[in-house]
Amino acid sequence: MKIILLVLFAGFSPSQQQDVRLQSMPVVRSLLGEKAVLPCRIEGGRTATMLSVAWTRDDGRPVYTHLAGKGEAGDGFQERASLDQSKLDAGDVSLLLSNASIPDEGGYICQVEMASVGVELRLGRLGSRPDLVMDGFRSGRSLSLSCLSRGWYPIPIVSWNSSDGQTLTGVSLETEEQGDSALKDIRNRVTLTVGVGLQVTCSLLNPATQTETHKVLTITGDFPPDVSPWLPAFFVVFPLVVMAAGVTGYLFKCRRDSVKEKERQTRRAEYAELKKELSEARAVSKSGGVSLSPGSEGPELSSGNHYWEVNLMDVAKWRVGVKDKGAVLRNDSCPETGVWSLSCSPETGYRARLRPAFPITPSRQPKRVGVLLDYSEGQLTLYDPDISAPHRLYTFNSAFQSPVIPFYVDSGEAL
């Protein structure tokens, strides 16, 4: 009898009987077509190397299973779903899902032994920076404007604002599909009363990723109550505007039968747009005087446009951005504490330092980061400025209240 009891107890090690508790996030936001990381970690850092790990959709479909040191992806997830084998020993069983597509959206369940936790994946894509097109004067000083942007998923939330406090409500939101892809081109119209120096802003917010882009148009000229001397000039210029709008409208409605060709065309257009942005930004930088090396800070900036590039070389960990003059740079610093930045480390990957941090998956590892600050518009955009294939990494939108200071750190607690 003693021998039998010893054999029975030998089948259950104390480590296997310990309760497993999991940590995750209820909602994960990621970019369409990029790599999504669905976090799941064992509390206490207990190793998961020899534990049973299963990722499934919330309807029970298997996504990825890890058992006895071996992993297998489910149907539809082959060569896309995986775990980071180097992190299993630290209890990190996060699901890595490459080329995330629309069918991948929704609920997932991470199960380790008998413990489980749910995660919801939301995907989105930030469209192009909008163009503001004048459709023409309705009557007197009533002007019709259109806001156009390409390549959105899902359909963005459009809002209009004017510097004189007018209540502007966009009408007739038009959408156009890009071939057989899920990306949408959008057009939204608004009618407003114009005046000298009026600034009109069209803002587009992605509801899935909570990222935003916008464009500001400043109306110049003299507009008396009844007849404006600017109007004759307008009627000379307006046909040209109509022609430009016609070309834009034509391009807006063009489709390609081949989805791959359409995607290549869209990517080329994005590259051309980014090259134009970066060309203009580099022209600004000639008089900007911002130059950063690891561990350094730049001059105080309180107006205008400024562009600079940071050479990352072979730095494994870094953080680049701007901070308020009085802000202290810490690990948890974010826009709410006066710090707008992008960071990278082997442990966390690329992140926009929001609260919580927003993961970014560049198409390749940037060798440099370009930073464009538009202080008056409250916009900070970070790029991979590679001339062959530039890539917009992230755009912050904020109302800067004090001078900001560029920084570049590659060590310390601020990472």
NUKE-10245 format. One line per 8 residues: number of its first residue (from 1); their letters; for each residue x negated, y negated, z negated of C-alpha. Coordinates in steps of 0.5 Angstrom, whole numbers, plus 2048, in hexadecimal, padded with zeros to 3 digits. Layout:
# NUKE-10245
NUM) A) X Y Z ~ ...
//
This chain:
# NUKE-10245
1) MKIILLVL) 800 800 800 ~ 7FA 7FB 7FE ~ 7F7 7FC 805 ~ 7FE 7FB 809 ~ 7FF 7F4 805 ~ 7F8 7F2 807 ~ 7F9 7F4 80E ~ 800 7F0 80E
9) FAGFSPSQ) 7FD 7EA 80B ~ 7F7 7EA 810 ~ 7FB 7E8 816 ~ 7FD 7E1 813 ~ 7F7 7DC 812 ~ 7F9 7D6 80D ~ 7F7 7D1 813 ~ 7FD 7D4 817
17) QQDVRLQS) 802 7D4 811 ~ 801 7CC 810 ~ 806 7C8 813 ~ 805 7C4 819 ~ 807 7BD 819 ~ 807 7B9 820 ~ 806 7B1 822 ~ 808 7AE 828
25) MPVVRSLL) 80C 7A8 82B ~ 814 7A8 82D ~ 813 7A4 833 ~ 80D 7A4 838 ~ 80C 79F 83E ~ 808 7A1 844 ~ 807 79F 84B ~ 80A 7A2 851
33) GEKAVLPC) 805 7A6 854 ~ 800 7A6 84F ~ 7FE 7AB 849 ~ 802 7AB 843 ~ 800 7AD 83C ~ 806 7B0 838 ~ 802 7AF 831 ~ 803 7B5 82C
41) RIEGGRTA) 7FE 7B6 826 ~ 7FE 7BB 820 ~ 7FE 7B7 81A ~ 7F7 7B8 816 ~ 7F3 7B9 81C ~ 7F4 7C1 81B ~ 7F1 7C4 821 ~ 7F6 7C7 827
49) TMLSVAWT) 7F1 7CB 82B ~ 7F4 7D2 829 ~ 7FB 7CF 827 ~ 802 7D0 82C ~ 803 7CA 82F ~ 809 7C9 834 ~ 80B 7C3 838 ~ 812 7C3 83B
57) RDDGRPVY) 817 7BE 83E ~ 81D 7BD 839 ~ 822 7C2 83D ~ 81D 7C8 83C ~ 819 7C8 842 ~ 811 7C9 841 ~ 80C 7C4 842 ~ 806 7C7 83F
65) THLAGKGE) 804 7CC 83A ~ 7FE 7CE 837 ~ 7FD 7D4 833 ~ 7F7 7D8 830 ~ 7F2 7D3 834 ~ 7F5 7D3 83B ~ 7FA 7CE 83E ~ 7FF 7CF 843
73) AGDGFQER) 803 7CA 847 ~ 80B 7CB 849 ~ 80E 7CB 84F ~ 80E 7C4 852 ~ 808 7C2 84E ~ 802 7C6 851 ~ 7FC 7C2 851 ~ 7FF 7BC 84E
81) ASLDQSKL) 801 7BE 847 ~ 7FB 7BF 842 ~ 7F8 7BE 83B ~ 7F1 7BB 839 ~ 7ED 7C1 837 ~ 7E8 7BD 834 ~ 7ED 7BA 82F ~ 7F1 7C1 82D
89) DAGDVSLL) 7EC 7C2 827 ~ 7EE 7BB 824 ~ 7F5 7BD 825 ~ 7F7 7B9 82B ~ 7FC 7BC 82F ~ 7FE 7B6 834 ~ 801 7B8 83A ~ 7FD 7B5 840
97) LSNASIPD) 802 7B5 846 ~ 7FE 7B2 84D ~ 802 7AF 853 ~ 808 7AD 84E ~ 80E 7AD 853 ~ 816 7AB 852 ~ 818 7B2 850 ~ 813 7B2 84B
105) EGGYICQV) 817 7AD 847 ~ 81B 7AF 841 ~ 81A 7B3 83A ~ 814 7B8 839 ~ 813 7BC 832 ~ 80C 7BE 82F ~ 80C 7C4 82B ~ 807 7C7 827
113) EMASVGVE) 808 7CE 824 ~ 80F 7CC 821 ~ 80E 7C5 820 ~ 811 7C0 826 ~ 812 7B9 828 ~ 815 7B5 82E ~ 812 7B0 832 ~ 816 7AC 838
121) LRLGRLGS) 812 7AA 83E ~ 814 7A4 842 ~ 811 7A2 848 ~ 810 79B 84C ~ 80D 798 851 ~ 80B 790 851 ~ 80D 78D 858 ~ 809 788 85B
129) RPDLVMDG) 809 781 859 ~ 80F 77D 85B ~ 80F 778 861 ~ 814 772 861 ~ 817 771 867 ~ 81C 76A 869 ~ 822 76C 86C ~ 824 765 86D
137) FRSGRSLS) 828 75F 86A ~ 830 761 869 ~ 832 75A 868 ~ 82E 753 865 ~ 829 756 860 ~ 82C 75D 860 ~ 826 762 862 ~ 827 769 863
145) LSCLSRGW) 821 76D 861 ~ 81F 775 862 ~ 81A 779 85E ~ 817 77F 862 ~ 813 785 85F ~ 811 78C 861 ~ 810 792 85F ~ 814 793 858
153) YPIPIVSW) 816 799 854 ~ 81B 798 851 ~ 81F 792 853 ~ 81C 78C 84F ~ 820 787 84B ~ 820 781 84F ~ 820 77A 84B ~ 81F 773 84D
161) NSSDGQTL) 81D 76D 849 ~ 81C 765 84A ~ 818 760 847 ~ 81E 75C 846 ~ 822 761 842 ~ 827 762 848 ~ 82B 769 847 ~ 829 76D 84D
169) TGVSLETE) 82D 774 84E ~ 82A 778 854 ~ 82F 77A 859 ~ 830 780 85E ~ 82A 784 85C ~ 828 788 862 ~ 824 78E 862 ~ 821 792 868
177) EQGDSALK) 81D 799 867 ~ 816 79A 86A ~ 817 7A0 86E ~ 819 7A6 86A ~ 815 7A4 864 ~ 819 7A2 85E ~ 815 79B 85E ~ 81A 795 85F
185) DIRNRVTL) 819 78E 863 ~ 81D 789 860 ~ 820 782 862 ~ 824 77D 85D ~ 827 776 85E ~ 828 770 85A ~ 82B 769 85B ~ 829 763 857
193) TVGVGLQV) 828 75C 857 ~ 821 759 859 ~ 81E 753 856 ~ 817 750 856 ~ 812 755 853 ~ 817 75B 852 ~ 814 761 850 ~ 817 768 852
201) TCSLLNPA) 815 76F 84F ~ 817 775 852 ~ 816 77B 84D ~ 816 782 84E ~ 816 787 848 ~ 815 78F 849 ~ 81A 792 844 ~ 816 798 843
209) TQTETHKV) 80F 796 842 ~ 811 78F 83F ~ 80C 78C 844 ~ 80E 785 847 ~ 80B 781 84D ~ 80E 77A 84F ~ 80D 774 854 ~ 80D 76D 853
217) LTITGDFP) 810 768 858 ~ 80F 760 857 ~ 813 75C 85B ~ 810 755 85D ~ 813 74F 861 ~ 818 74A 860 ~ 81F 74B 85F ~ 824 745 85E
225) PDVSPWLP) 82B 747 85C ~ 82E 746 863 ~ 829 746 869 ~ 821 748 868 ~ 81C 745 86D ~ 819 74C 86C ~ 81F 750 86F ~ 81C 74E 877
233) AFFVVFPL) 816 751 875 ~ 819 757 872 ~ 81D 758 879 ~ 816 758 87D ~ 813 75D 878 ~ 81A 761 877 ~ 81A 765 87E ~ 813 767 87C
241) VVMAAGVT) 815 769 875 ~ 81B 76D 879 ~ 816 770 87E ~ 812 772 878 ~ 818 775 874 ~ 81A 779 87A ~ 813 77C 87B ~ 813 77E 873
249) GYLFKCRR) 81B 780 874 ~ 818 785 87A ~ 813 788 876 ~ 817 788 870 ~ 81C 78D 874 ~ 817 791 878 ~ 816 798 876 ~ 812 79E 878
257) DSVKEKER) 814 7A5 87A ~ 80E 7A8 877 ~ 80E 7A7 86F ~ 806 7A8 86F ~ 805 7A3 874 ~ 80A 79E 871 ~ 806 79F 86A ~ 800 79E 86E
265) QTRRAEYA) 803 798 871 ~ 805 795 86A ~ 7FE 797 867 ~ 7FB 793 86C ~ 800 78D 86B ~ 7FE 78D 864 ~ 7F7 78D 865 ~ 7F7 787 86A
273) ELKKELSE) 7FB 784 865 ~ 7F6 785 85F ~ 7F0 783 864 ~ 7F4 77D 865 ~ 7F5 77C 85D ~ 7EE 77E 85C ~ 7EB 779 861 ~ 7EF 773 85F
281) ARAVSKSG) 7ED 775 858 ~ 7E5 776 859 ~ 7E6 76F 85D ~ 7E8 76C 856 ~ 7E3 770 852 ~ 7DD 76C 856 ~ 7DF 766 851 ~ 7E1 76A 84B
289) GVSLSPGS) 7DB 76B 848 ~ 7DD 772 844 ~ 7D8 777 844 ~ 7D8 77D 83F ~ 7D3 782 83D ~ 7D5 788 838 ~ 7D6 785 831 ~ 7D7 77D 833
297) EGPELSSG) 7DC 778 834 ~ 7DE 773 839 ~ 7E0 76B 838 ~ 7E6 769 836 ~ 7EB 768 83B ~ 7F2 764 83A ~ 7F4 762 841 ~ 7F4 764 849
305) NHYWEVNL) 7F2 76B 84C ~ 7EC 76F 84A ~ 7E9 775 84D ~ 7E3 779 84B ~ 7E0 781 84C ~ 7DD 785 847 ~ 7D8 78A 849 ~ 7DA 791 845
313) MDVAKWRV) 7D4 795 847 ~ 7D3 79B 844 ~ 7D7 799 83D ~ 7DB 79E 83A ~ 7DF 79A 836 ~ 7E1 793 837 ~ 7E7 78D 836 ~ 7E8 787 83B
321) GVKDKGAV) 7ED 781 83A ~ 7EE 77B 837 ~ 7F0 779 830 ~ 7F2 773 82C ~ 7ED 76E 82A ~ 7EF 770 822 ~ 7F0 777 823 ~ 7EC 77D 820
329) LRNDSCPE) 7EB 782 825 ~ 7ED 789 821 ~ 7EE 790 824 ~ 7F6 78F 823 ~ 7F6 788 826 ~ 7FB 786 82C ~ 7FF 781 82F ~ 803 780 828
337) TGVWSLSC) 7FC 77E 825 ~ 7F9 77A 82A ~ 7F5 77F 82E ~ 7F7 781 835 ~ 7F2 787 838 ~ 7F1 78D 83B ~ 7EC 793 838 ~ 7E9 79A 83A
345) SPETGYRA) 7E6 79F 836 ~ 7E6 7A7 837 ~ 7EA 7A8 831 ~ 7F0 7A4 834 ~ 7EF 7A2 83B ~ 7F1 79C 83E ~ 7F6 798 83A ~ 7F9 791 83A
353) RLRPAFPI) 7F9 78F 833 ~ 800 78D 831 ~ 804 790 82B ~ 804 796 82C ~ 7FF 796 831 ~ 801 797 839 ~ 7FD 79D 83C ~ 7FA 79B 843
361) TPSRQPKR) 7F7 7A0 848 ~ 7F3 79D 84E ~ 7F2 7A1 854 ~ 7EB 7A1 853 ~ 7E6 79F 84D ~ 7E5 797 84E ~ 7DD 795 84E ~ 7E0 78E 84D
369) VGVLLDYS) 7E6 78A 84A ~ 7E8 784 84D ~ 7EC 77F 849 ~ 7F0 779 84C ~ 7F3 774 846 ~ 7F9 770 849 ~ 7F9 76C 842 ~ 7FF 767 844
377) EGQLTLYD) 803 76D 847 ~ 801 771 840 ~ 7FF 777 845 ~ 7F9 77B 844 ~ 7F8 781 849 ~ 7F2 786 849 ~ 7F0 789 84F ~ 7EB 78F 852
385) PDISAPHR) 7E8 78A 857 ~ 7E5 78F 85B ~ 7E5 78C 862 ~ 7E7 793 866 ~ 7ED 794 862 ~ 7EE 78F 85D ~ 7F3 791 857 ~ 7F8 78C 852
393) LYTFNSAF) 7F7 790 84B ~ 7FB 78C 847 ~ 7FF 785 847 ~ 800 781 840 ~ 805 77C 840 ~ 805 777 83A ~ 806 770 838 ~ 7FF 76E 835
401) QSPVIPFY) 7FF 769 830 ~ 7F8 767 82F ~ 7F1 768 832 ~ 7EF 76F 834 ~ 7E8 772 834 ~ 7E6 778 839 ~ 7E3 77E 836 ~ 7DF 784 837
409) VDSGEAL) 7DE 789 832 ~ 7DB 790 832 ~ 7DA 792 82B ~ 7DD 791 824 ~ 7E3 792 821 ~ 7E7 78D 826 ~ 7E7 793 82B
//
